[in-house]
Amino acid sequence: MQWPFSRRANALTSSAIREILKVTEQPDVISFAGGLPSAATFPVEAMQVATRKVLEEHAESALQYGPSEGLGKLREWIAAEYSRDGAEVRPSQVLLTTGSQQALDLIAKALIDPGSRVLVETPTYLGALQAFSLFEPEYVSVASDDQGLLPETLTPEVIEGARFLYALPNFQNPTGRRLPLSRREALAAIAREHDLPIVEDDPYGDLDYQGERLASLRSLAPKQVIHLGSFSKVLAPGLRLGYVIADDALIAKLVQIKQAADLHTPSFTQQVVYEIVSQGFLKGHIPEIRTLYAERCQAMLAALEKHMPEGVHWNRPEGGMFIWVTLPESLDSTELLTEAIRERVAFVPGAPFYATAPQANTLRLSFVTVEPARIEEGVRRLGRLVARQLGGTSEHLPLV
C-alpha cells in the first residue's frame, strides 16, 4: 500500500536522540545520550500510596472523562505555587497537558502559520524544533553565549513580525546554561516594550543544585509570557503531565485545540499527582534530586578535567541534567559518535539542536542516569577517542 502522506508528514524526520537511544539500550553501553531523569529519583512508595487512595476514594471521577482544562484542584495548586513567584496566577490561566511536549504542539498550532517568524536560542531544545517545524515557520536564531541568550541582539528588526521567542532560561536543554537575572530583566523589558510573546519552557527550574531559583520570565512580564512546566523531572516522566500558564484568551484557544487532540489529559494521572503534591511531598523530594544530580555533575566535570585533551571546552552548570561540550573545529561530533558507539559509550551530537547554521563540533552529555564510576570510565573512553581523532590515528581503543 502506498500511503498518500501529506506534505507536512513527508517533511518529518525522526528525533536524532530517539534514534541514538535505540543503540544505547544495550547494558554494556555507557550512555550519556538520553535526557532522562534518574530512575533512582522516582517516588515509587508515594505513588503507591496515592494510587491506592485515589482508587479507594475517587475512583469514579479518576476513571471517567474529565474537563479539557484539567483537574480543578490541581490547577488551583499550580496557580497558588506560581503566585508566590511575584505575579498572581488564577486557576483559569492554567491548562494541564499530556506532558509539556503537548504544550509545545498546542502552542505551535495556535500561533504558527507557514512562514511565520519564530525566534529561538542558539542552540535550542530539539523537541521544540520538532513541534514547531511541523507548521513550517521561518526560524531566526538569536545569538547566545555561555550564559544564554543575548537580549541586546533582539533589535526591532529581529523582533518585527515574530510570533514568539522560545526560550529555556533555566539549565537549558541542551547546554545546561542558566540565564542571569540581569538578562531576564532585560528580556522582560523588551517583551513589554514591543509586546513580544515569549514561550518560557521551564522543566528544569527546580533542579538548581543550591536551591536558589531566579525570577521567572513570567513573573517579570506576565502579560507577554507563556510559561510551560512539567512534573516529569520532579516526579516521573511516565506520568506525562505538564501545564501551560498564560492569559485567559490564549488558554481558551489552547483548550479548543486540545479538545481536537485528546479531549483531556488522563484524569487518573492528574488525581494521583494531586494527592502527592498537595501533601507537600515535593518540599522534601526535590532536595534529594538536587543532591544526587549535583554529585553526578561534579563527577563528570572532574572526569572531563582529567581525560579531555587540550582544546576541548565545556560549561560548568549550576543545575539541571546536561553539560555542553565544544570540540576543536576540525572535529565532527556525528563522526565521533560512530567511533564512540564501537567503544560502547554514547552522547548526542550538537548539530540537531540548531535551528540554523548547525555547529558540528558540539555535543551534549547527560550525566544523571549514570553512576560516578561509570561516568569516569565513559568520559575516559571519549577523551581517548577525541585525542585519537586530533592525532589522526585510526587504531581502535580497548574498552578497558
ABEGO torsion letter per residue (X at the ends): XBBBBBAAAAABBBBAAAAAAAAAABAABBBAABBBBBAAABBAAAAAAAAAAAAAAAAAAAABBBBAAEBAAAAAAAAAAAAAAGBBBBAAABBBBBEAAAAAAAAAAAABBBGBBBBBBOBBBAAAAAAAAAAGBBBBBBBBBAAEBBAAABBAAAABGBABBBBBABGBOAAGBBBBAAAAAAAAAAAAAAGBBBBBBBAAAAABAAGBBBBBAAAABAAABBBBBBAAAABBAAAGBBBBBBBAAAAAAAAAAAAAAAGBBBAAAAAAAAAAAAAGAAAAAAAAAAAAAAAAAAAAAAAAAAABBBGBBBBBBAEEABBBBBBBAABBAAAAAAAAAAAGBBBBBAAAABABGBBAABBBBBAAABBAAAAAAAAAAAAAAAAAAAAGBABBBBAX
